[in-house]
């Protein structure tokens, strides 16, 4: 159950952070205005809160592992929201990052 909870929190954090950054991007780069920027800032704040809910107590480990989730999630977001088509190197890099997440977060550790 702990791994499932952790994976769900990583997914929720990815939606909040990537979505927040995308909203700010839309507000600034696509000239959609302050409402989009404000919503992005709120979403980015939510990401910071969601990260604290991870069961592991080590900030550095959580943030390092989330980096891999962010890489893969950003490519997926780009595909859905912007029609981005990753090439094989994008996909390979994202898979390498996700393997890193698994090693960092879910490897057995001794006392």
N, C-alpha and C positions, 0 to 999 in steps of 0.2 A: 504493500500500500504506500510506503514511503517513496519508492521510486515513481510510482504513478502520480502521486501528489507533486513531486518535484518536477516531473515532465509537464504536467498541467500548468504549474507555476511558471516554468520557462516559456511555455507557449503564450500564456497571458502576458508575461513581461514583454515578450517579443511584439505582440500586437500593440501594447501600450507604447513602447519606445519607438518602434518602427512607424507605427501609425502617427504618433506625435511628431516625429521628425518629418514625415510625409506631409502632415497638415501644415507645419511651419513652412516647408518648401513650397507648398501650393499657395500659401498666403503671400509669401515674398516673391518667389520666382515666377509664379503664374498670376500674380497680381489679384489674388482672390480676397485679400483684405485682412483686417485685424481680427475678425471673428474666427477665421481659419487659424491664424497665428495663436490666438488665445486658446482655442480648443487644443492645439498642438502642445502648448505649454502645460495645460492641465493633464493631458495624456502622458507627457514626459514625467510629470510629478507622480502620476499613478504608477508608472514603471518603477520609480525609486521605492515606492511603498511595497509593491508586489515582490520585489527582490528580497525584502526583509522577511518574507513569509517562508522562504526556503528552509527545509528542516536542518540543513547543515549550518553550523554556527560560524563558519569561517568566511568572512567577507571576501577575502582575496580569492578563495576557491570558487565561490559563487560567481563573482564578477568575471573571473577568467573563463569559467565554463560558459557563462552566458555569452561571452564574446563569440564562441563558436555557434551558438544558437542564433545570434544576431546576424552572422554572416549568411547562414543558410536561409534564415527568415527574410532577410533583406532581398535576396534574389527571388524568393517566392513572392514577396510583396510586389516587387517590380513586375513580375509576370502577370499577376492578377490586376494590379491597379494601373499599370502603365504600358502593358503589352510588351514588356521586355522579354527577349528570348535569350536565355543563357547559352553559352557555347559549352563544349565538353570540358573545357578547363574551369569554367565557373562551377559546373556540376562536380567535377573532381575535387576542386578546392573546398566546396561546401561539404562534401562527404568526408574529407579529411578532417575538417573542423568538427563535424558531428562525432567522429570517432574520438577526437580529443576530448569532447564533452563527456562522452561515456567513460573514458579513462580517468579523467579528473574527478568526476562526480560519483561514479558507481563502482570503482575498483575496491576490492576488500582492503581494509586497513587494519594493521595490528595496533595494539594498545600502546 
